[in-house]
Amino acid sequence: MKQIFKYTEGMTSNTTHYCPGCTHGIAHRLIMEVLEEKGQLGTTLAVAPIGCSILSHQYMNVDMMESAHGRAPAIASAIRRVHPDKTIFTYQGDGDLASIGIAEIIHAAARGEKFTTFFINNGIYGMTGGQMAPTTLIGQRSTTSVDGRSKELTGMPLKVSEMIATLDGAVYVERVALNSPANVRKAKAAIRRAFDVQDKRLGFSFVEFLSTCPTNWGLTPVDATNWVKEKVMPYYPLGIYKQPEVEK
């Protein structure tokens, strides 16, 4: 019988703690599939900070370590200096990366640190109770914006990919989504491009994933994927925001 599917060796057999409909697990698997296909599972070091991904080391079958909230880029920068031959990535949420860790990611990108950051943007603090994040949409409700986020009170949501793309040290920046099979395939291609950039040591590479949080959004899993398409993607357009000159 012809085999049409093989579970990636990059994922463990542990049952994840993620809520039904959360797309963290999809992002995990795509990253691990790419690393397995590239033959780099045994030479990869990853950093995950505080957030819903705090237990990701139990699911992704590579050597991983924890960092303080927002500090994964600093840890990854140190790892790069100690292990110049390894594949290195950080896996961070929006409350972590775009709030408490915003200085860390900006300066890592500005320095052109030769690692990859995967940024899960679900527009809310997931693990700590559904508070408003820097990426929460205008009008979107959270436990700290019960009437919806107000532009006058908190400003506009941060467009992190656009911001990172302005920095000289960032050489590859793309925003993808995990809300449909077609977008999942495109997300996997973006992951591969990011790691290819790192393999060539060209500079910092960054992939943002528009993800779901049905629990804290107060939506069903199906409605959450529709929300990504109808509400999130218009404000956060998908696409490549920066790439090496030779690839344009």
VENBEL-V97812 format. One record per backbone hydrogen bond with DSSP energy under -0.5 kcal/mol. NH is the residue of the N-H (numbers start at 0). CO is the residue of the C=O. If there is no record, write none. Layout:
nh=[NH:NH]
co=[CO:CO]
This chain:
nh=[10:11:21:22:26:27:28:29:30:31:32:33:34:35:36:37:38:39:40:42:43:44:45:46:47:48:53:54:55:57:58:59:60:60:61:62:64:66:70:73:74:75:76:77:78:79:80:81:82:85:86:87:88:89:90:91:93:96:97:99:100:101:104:105:106:107:108:109:110:111:111:112:114:115:116:117:118:118:119:119:120:120:121:124:125:128:129:132:135:138:139:141:142:144:147:148:148:153:154:157:159:162:163:164:165:165:166:169:170:170:171:172:173:174:175:177:183:184:185:186:187:188:189:190:191:192:193:194:195:196:197:198:199:200:201:203:204:205:206:207:208:209:209:210:210:216:217:218:223:224:225:226:227:228:229:230:231:232:234:234:235:236:238:240:240:241:246:247:247]
co=[7:58:18:211:22:23:24:25:26:27:28:29:30:31:32:33:35:34:34:39:40:86:62:88:64:90:50:51:52:54:55:55:9:58:59:43:45:47:67:70:70:71:72:73:74:75:76:77:78:82:42:85:44:115:46:117:119:92:93:94:95:98:100:101:102:103:104:105:106:107:108:107:112:87:204:89:116:206:91:117:118:208:119:130:123:125:124:122:132:148:136:144:129:141:144:136:139:149:150:133:157:158:159:160:161:162:163:166:168:203:203:241:205:238:207:209:179:180:181:182:183:184:185:186:187:188:189:190:191:192:193:194:195:197:196:168:114:171:116:173:118:175:207:120:208:212:213:213:219:220:221:222:223:224:225:226:226:227:230:231:231:234:174:172:238:172:243:243:244]
